[in-house]
Amino acid sequence: MKQNKIRTREEVLKDFEKKGVSIRCWALENGLPPSIVRLVLKGKLTGRIGKSHKAAVMLGLKNGEISQK
C-alpha cells in the first residue's frame, strides 16, 4: 500500500485557503460532519477512532485505513 506524506494541520489549512475551500464545504463533500473536521484540525480530536479517524486519514494528517462499516 502506498503511504502518502503526512501533513500538518497548518499545511491542510493553508491548502484550503489556497484553493478557496471552506472546512464546511470540504467536510460535506466528503460525507463528514463539519464539526468533527473542525475539531480534528484544531487538535481537539486526535483522529483515533470513528469519524475523527476517517477525517484525519482523508485530510492526510495520518496514515490509516478507512473501514466501510
ZINOR-V854360 format. One record per residue. RES is the residue in one letter. PHI is phi as a letter, one per 30 degrees, with the letter a starting at -180 (* if undefined). PSI is psi in whole degrees, 0 to 359 (none if undefined). OMEGA is omega in radians with two decimals (NA if undefined). Layout:
# ZINOR-V854360
res=RES phi=PHI psi=PSI omega=OMEGA
res=RES phi=PHI psi=PSI omega=OMEGA
This chain:
# ZINOR-V854360
res=M phi=* psi=135 omega=3.14
res=K phi=d psi=131 omega=3.12
res=Q phi=c psi=125 omega=3.11
res=N phi=d psi=160 omega=3.08
res=K phi=d psi=133 omega=3.09
res=I phi=d psi=132 omega=3.13
res=R phi=c psi=157 omega=3.05
res=T phi=d psi=164 omega=3.09
res=R phi=d psi=323 omega=3.14
res=E phi=d psi=320 omega=3.11
res=E phi=d psi=319 omega=3.13
res=V phi=d psi=314 omega=-3.13
res=L phi=d psi=321 omega=3.09
res=K phi=d psi=322 omega=3.11
res=D phi=d psi=317 omega=3.09
res=F phi=e psi=315 omega=-3.13
res=E phi=d psi=316 omega=-3.14
res=K phi=d psi=323 omega=-3.12
res=K phi=d psi=350 omega=-3.12
res=G phi=i psi=34 omega=-3.11
res=V phi=c psi=133 omega=3.08
res=S phi=d psi=158 omega=3.09
res=I phi=d psi=317 omega=-3.13
res=R phi=e psi=312 omega=-3.14
res=C phi=d psi=313 omega=3.14
res=W phi=d psi=316 omega=-3.11
res=A phi=d psi=311 omega=-3.12
res=L phi=d psi=321 omega=3.11
res=E phi=d psi=334 omega=-3.11
res=N phi=c psi=12 omega=3.05
res=G phi=i psi=30 omega=-3.13
res=L phi=b psi=149 omega=3.06
res=P phi=d psi=129 omega=3.14
res=P phi=e psi=325 omega=-3.13
res=S phi=d psi=322 omega=3.11
res=I phi=d psi=315 omega=-3.13
res=V phi=d psi=316 omega=3.11
res=R phi=e psi=315 omega=-3.12
res=L phi=d psi=324 omega=3.07
res=V phi=d psi=316 omega=-3.13
res=L phi=d psi=334 omega=3.07
res=K phi=d psi=348 omega=-3.12
res=G phi=i psi=10 omega=3.13
res=K phi=d psi=333 omega=3.03
res=L phi=c psi=136 omega=-3.06
res=T phi=d psi=343 omega=-3.10
res=G phi=i psi=30 omega=-3.09
res=R phi=d psi=318 omega=-3.09
res=I phi=b psi=165 omega=3.01
res=G phi=i psi=217 omega=-3.08
res=K phi=d psi=329 omega=3.11
res=S phi=d psi=324 omega=3.06
res=H phi=d psi=313 omega=3.14
res=K phi=e psi=316 omega=3.13
res=A phi=d psi=314 omega=-3.11
res=A phi=d psi=319 omega=3.12
res=V phi=d psi=314 omega=-3.11
res=M phi=d psi=328 omega=3.10
res=L phi=d psi=346 omega=-3.13
res=G phi=i psi=17 omega=-3.14
res=L phi=d psi=342 omega=3.11
res=K phi=a psi=155 omega=3.01
res=N phi=d psi=146 omega=3.13
res=G phi=l psi=176 omega=3.10
res=E phi=c psi=149 omega=3.10
res=I phi=c psi=117 omega=3.12
res=S phi=d psi=143 omega=-3.14
res=Q phi=d psi=6 omega=-3.13
res=K phi=d psi=none omega=NA
